[in-house]
Amino acid sequence: MKKSIIIVCLLLVGFSSVAQKKNKNSKVAIEVDGVCMMCKKRIEKAALNSKGVKFASWDLNTHQLSLIIDENKTGIKIIQQNVAAVGHDTKGIKALDHSYNANPACCKYRDKKVVESHKN
């Protein structure tokens, strides 16, 4: 009888510790290079395709990608890698040339002429 009570108590403690593990959602922002609404769509889609990203919004004027993420499922570096994979530089990771060059001509944010043409 004593063993049964001890086993039941241990099981209850075990279940309660598992039940208390909650998602740790955080608001974060990273800088991502881009110049137009096509870039915005591509950047946000890449971020949202990262496991654990609940919300992503890129601001064209500030170049800030605002995110809500589940820190138990993803991290900033993973999101930066996914954004770089679609051709956009972040402060932490620069996109490879072949990824950058795959973007349309209007999205060549490294080209000063393209950046100037988007200011008009």
C-alpha positions in Angstrom: 0.0 0.0 0.0 2.8 2.4 0.9 4.5 1.6 -2.5 1.3 2.4 -4.4 1.0 5.8 -2.7 4.6 6.6 -3.5 4.2 5.6 -7.1 1.0 7.6 -7.5 2.7 10.7 -6.0 5.7 10.3 -8.3 3.4 10.0 -11.3 1.5 13.2 -10.3 4.7 15.1 -9.8 6.0 13.9 -13.2 2.7 14.9 -15.0 2.6 18.3 -13.4 6.2 19.1 -14.5 5.4 18.2 -18.1 2.1 20.2 -18.0 4.0 23.3 -16.9 6.2 23.5 -19.9 4.8 26.5 -21.8 5.7 28.1 -25.1 8.1 31.0 -24.5 6.9 33.6 -27.1 9.2 36.6 -27.6 9.1 39.7 -29.7 12.3 40.3 -31.6 13.4 42.5 -34.5 16.2 42.0 -37.0 17.4 44.3 -39.8 16.9 42.9 -43.3 18.0 44.5 -46.5 15.4 45.0 -49.3 13.9 47.8 -51.4 10.3 47.1 -52.4 7.0 45.4 -51.7 8.2 42.2 -53.5 11.1 42.1 -51.1 8.6 42.5 -48.2 6.6 39.6 -49.3 9.6 37.3 -49.8 11.2 38.3 -46.5 8.0 37.8 -44.5 7.3 34.4 -46.2 10.8 33.2 -45.5 10.5 34.2 -41.8 7.0 32.6 -41.5 8.3 29.4 -43.0 10.7 29.1 -40.1 9.3 26.7 -37.5 8.2 28.6 -34.4 7.6 32.0 -36.1 4.1 33.1 -35.1 4.2 36.6 -36.7 6.5 38.4 -39.2 6.2 41.9 -40.6 9.0 43.7 -42.5 9.0 47.6 -42.6 10.1 49.0 -46.0 11.3 52.3 -44.5 13.2 51.0 -41.4 14.2 47.6 -42.8 13.2 46.1 -39.5 11.7 42.6 -39.5 9.4 42.4 -36.5 8.8 38.9 -35.2 7.0 36.9 -32.6 8.7 33.6 -32.1 8.5 30.5 -29.9 12.0 30.3 -28.5 11.5 26.6 -27.8 11.2 26.0 -31.5 13.5 28.5 -33.2 16.2 31.1 -32.8 17.3 34.3 -34.5 20.1 32.6 -36.4 17.7 30.1 -38.0 15.4 32.9 -39.2 18.4 34.8 -40.5 19.5 31.8 -42.5 16.1 31.3 -44.0 15.9 35.0 -45.0 19.4 34.8 -46.5 18.4 31.7 -48.4 15.9 33.8 -50.3 18.5 36.4 -51.2 18.3 39.0 -48.4 21.1 40.2 -46.2 20.7 40.5 -42.4 23.1 42.0 -39.9 24.1 38.4 -38.9 24.2 36.6 -42.3 24.9 37.8 -45.8 22.9 36.1 -48.6 25.0 34.0 -51.0 25.4 35.6 -54.4 23.4 32.9 -56.2 20.4 33.5 -53.8 20.7 37.3 -54.2 21.0 37.1 -58.0 17.9 34.9 -58.2 15.8 37.9 -57.1 14.1 40.1 -59.7 16.0 43.2 -61.0 13.9 45.6 -59.0 15.0 43.8 -55.8 18.8 44.3 -56.2 19.2 46.2 -53.0 23.0 46.1 -53.2 22.9 48.2 -56.5 22.9 51.9 -55.6 20.9 52.7 -58.9 18.1 50.3 -57.9 18.0 51.8 -54.4 17.8 55.3 -55.8 15.1 54.4 -58.3 12.9 53.2 -55.4 13.3 56.5 -53.5 11.4 58.3 -56.3 
